[in-house]
């Protein structure tokens, strides 16, 4: 990979809740246009780190810079797409209504909104379920809709917490093909996983164990 600029720089990020330290001195650089995987067992600290990258939690000490902005920063909201581990969807609404609500939060024209909704639903293969009530969706379909929402505003950084849980292998492969296509346009993707075949699809991996980054390198 050619030398590219760092879009995420983490310096000595530490997070404590009371006396419990869940992240310990994390140092990491993630460059533009790479798929970076965070690998580790449940409870290792992956989700905590991801929440700090998105700006939902602050570090107890240390610093996180994204696109030269210190996180948390409101300026970064339009530039980051985030998919949480648990689906934040309005289950009493249809998929279309969910998408229309979330896309309205961004500064897009009516035509752009329509186009983006169509495009993201094509990527996650939910075009035929546009008007179905989300409460009737399977777990895998909800994950796919959450992923579609994360991609709505064409963010330059996608942060995805276990994005393909509950998806069948064929769809998972198709989603990863789309990740690779996005990567080619310069989008940086951070994925947490504990599935080895997904880890293998990343350009680089960081292994987290008991709140410490124990290794960083190619799969």
SULHU-V183992 format. One record per residue. N is the residue number from 0. RES is the residue in one letter. PHI is phi in whole degrees, 0 to 359 (none if undefined). OMEGA is omega in degrees with one decimal (999 if undefined). Layout:
N | RES | PHI | OMEGA
N | RES | PHI | OMEGA
This chain:
0 | X | none | 179.6
1 | X | 292 | -178.5
2 | X | 297 | 179.7
3 | X | 235 | -176.6
4 | X | 284 | 175.8
5 | X | 285 | 176.8
6 | X | 259 | 177.2
7 | X | 229 | 177.1
8 | X | 234 | -179.9
9 | X | 249 | -179.8
10 | X | 243 | 174.5
11 | X | 48 | -179.0
12 | X | 290 | 179.0
13 | X | 230 | 178.5
14 | X | 225 | 177.5
15 | X | 234 | 170.0
16 | X | 244 | -175.2
17 | X | 63 | -178.4
18 | X | 271 | -177.4
19 | X | 268 | 177.0
20 | X | 264 | -176.4
21 | X | 259 | 172.9
22 | X | 227 | -174.7
23 | X | 236 | 172.9
24 | X | 44 | 178.6
25 | X | 278 | 174.8
26 | X | 237 | -175.3
27 | X | 200 | 171.9
28 | X | 243 | 176.1
29 | X | 239 | -174.2
30 | X | 264 | -178.5
31 | X | 299 | 173.6
32 | X | 74 | 174.0
33 | X | 242 | 171.8
34 | X | 259 | -177.0
35 | X | 250 | -179.1
36 | X | 256 | 172.2
37 | X | 256 | -172.7
38 | X | 246 | 177.1
39 | X | 169 | -179.7
40 | X | 293 | 176.2
41 | X | 301 | 179.1
42 | X | 85 | -177.6
43 | X | 283 | -178.8
44 | X | 117 | -177.6
45 | X | 300 | -176.5
46 | X | 295 | 178.0
47 | X | 299 | 179.6
48 | X | 296 | 179.4
49 | X | 299 | 179.6
50 | X | 297 | 177.1
51 | X | 289 | 177.6
52 | X | 297 | -178.3
53 | X | 283 | -178.9
54 | X | 98 | 178.9
55 | X | 279 | 176.4
56 | X | 225 | 177.2
57 | X | 262 | 175.1
58 | X | 287 | 175.1
59 | X | 285 | 171.6
60 | X | 208 | -174.8
61 | X | 92 | -176.9
62 | X | 217 | 172.8
63 | X | 233 | 176.2
64 | X | 246 | 176.8
65 | X | 235 | -178.8
66 | X | 50 | 178.7
67 | X | 66 | 175.8
68 | X | 251 | 177.2
69 | X | 282 | -179.5
70 | X | 272 | 2.1
71 | X | 282 | 179.3
72 | X | 213 | 180.0
73 | X | 295 | -179.9
74 | X | 297 | -174.0
75 | X | 272 | -174.7
76 | X | 304 | -177.7
77 | X | 287 | -172.1
78 | X | 260 | -176.7
79 | X | 244 | 171.7
80 | X | 253 | -174.8
81 | X | 233 | 174.7
82 | X | 239 | -176.8
83 | X | 283 | 179.4
84 | X | 292 | 176.5
85 | X | 255 | -174.3
86 | X | 289 | 177.3
87 | X | 261 | -175.9
88 | X | 236 | 173.5
89 | X | 270 | -170.3
90 | X | 290 | -179.6
91 | X | 277 | 178.7
92 | X | 258 | 175.7
93 | X | 282 | 177.0
94 | X | 301 | -179.6
95 | X | 301 | -178.6
96 | X | 295 | 175.3
97 | X | 300 | -178.5
98 | X | 297 | -179.5
99 | X | 296 | 177.4
100 | X | 295 | -175.5
101 | X | 293 | -178.9
102 | X | 289 | 179.3
103 | X | 291 | 179.8
104 | X | 284 | -176.3
105 | X | 252 | -175.2
106 | X | 277 | -179.2
107 | X | 235 | 176.5
108 | X | 285 | -179.1
109 | X | 301 | 179.7
110 | X | 295 | 179.0
111 | X | 298 | 179.5
112 | X | 300 | -179.1
113 | X | 300 | -178.7
114 | X | 295 | -178.9
115 | X | 295 | 179.1
116 | X | 300 | -179.9
117 | X | 298 | -176.4
118 | X | 295 | -176.8
119 | X | 291 | 178.4
120 | X | 289 | 174.3
121 | X | 292 | -179.0
122 | X | 301 | -176.8
123 | X | 266 | 175.3
124 | X | 59 | 178.2
125 | X | 236 | -176.2
126 | X | 303 | -177.7
127 | X | 281 | -177.1
128 | X | 249 | -175.9
129 | X | 307 | -174.1
130 | X | 255 | 177.3
131 | X | 276 | 178.7
132 | X | 290 | -173.3
133 | X | 297 | 177.6
134 | X | 301 | -179.4
135 | X | 272 | -179.4
136 | X | 286 | 170.5
137 | X | 285 | 178.2
138 | X | 303 | -179.8
139 | X | 295 | 178.4
140 | X | 293 | 177.6
141 | X | 296 | 177.3
142 | X | 298 | -178.8
143 | X | 295 | 178.5
144 | X | 293 | 177.8
145 | X | 298 | 178.6
146 | X | 295 | 177.7
147 | X | 301 | -179.2
148 | X | 296 | -179.7
149 | X | 297 | -176.3
150 | X | 263 | -172.2
151 | X | 307 | -171.0
152 | X | 264 | 179.4
153 | X | 51 | -178.8
154 | X | 292 | 177.9
155 | X | 273 | 174.8
156 | X | 231 | 177.3
157 | X | 248 | 179.9
158 | X | 242 | -168.4
159 | X | 237 | -178.1
160 | X | 267 | -178.0
161 | X | 50 | -170.3
162 | X | 292 | -171.9
163 | X | 251 | 176.9
164 | X | 299 | 177.4
165 | X | 83 | 178.5
166 | X | 264 | 178.5
167 | X | 284 | -173.7
168 | X | 303 | -178.2
169 | X | 293 | 179.8
170 | X | 293 | 179.3
171 | X | 300 | 179.5
172 | X | 297 | 179.9
173 | X | 296 | 178.7
174 | X | 297 | 179.3
175 | X | 294 | 174.5
176 | X | 299 | 177.6
177 | X | 292 | 175.8
178 | X | 302 | -179.3
179 | X | 294 | 176.9
180 | X | 294 | 178.4
181 | X | 297 | 179.4
182 | X | 304 | -178.9
183 | X | 295 | 177.8
184 | X | 272 | 177.7
185 | X | 99 | 178.4
186 | X | 287 | 176.7
187 | X | 263 | -176.1
188 | X | 237 | 174.6
189 | X | 246 | -175.3
190 | X | 234 | 170.0
191 | X | 264 | -179.0
192 | X | 201 | 164.7
193 | X | 232 | 178.5
194 | X | 261 | -172.2
195 | X | 294 | -178.1
196 | X | 290 | 175.0
197 | X | 285 | 178.9
198 | X | 303 | -178.6
199 | X | 295 | -178.0
200 | X | 275 | -179.0
201 | X | 278 | 175.8
202 | X | 288 | 176.6
203 | X | 221 | 179.7
204 | X | 230 | 168.7
205 | X | 240 | 178.8
206 | X | 264 | 179.2
207 | X | 247 | 177.0
208 | X | 217 | -179.4
209 | X | 50 | 174.5
210 | X | 81 | 179.9
211 | X | 246 | 174.3
212 | X | 278 | -171.5
213 | X | 271 | -179.9
214 | X | 199 | 174.5
215 | X | 224 | 178.6
216 | X | 174 | 179.7
217 | X | 287 | 177.8
218 | X | 306 | 999
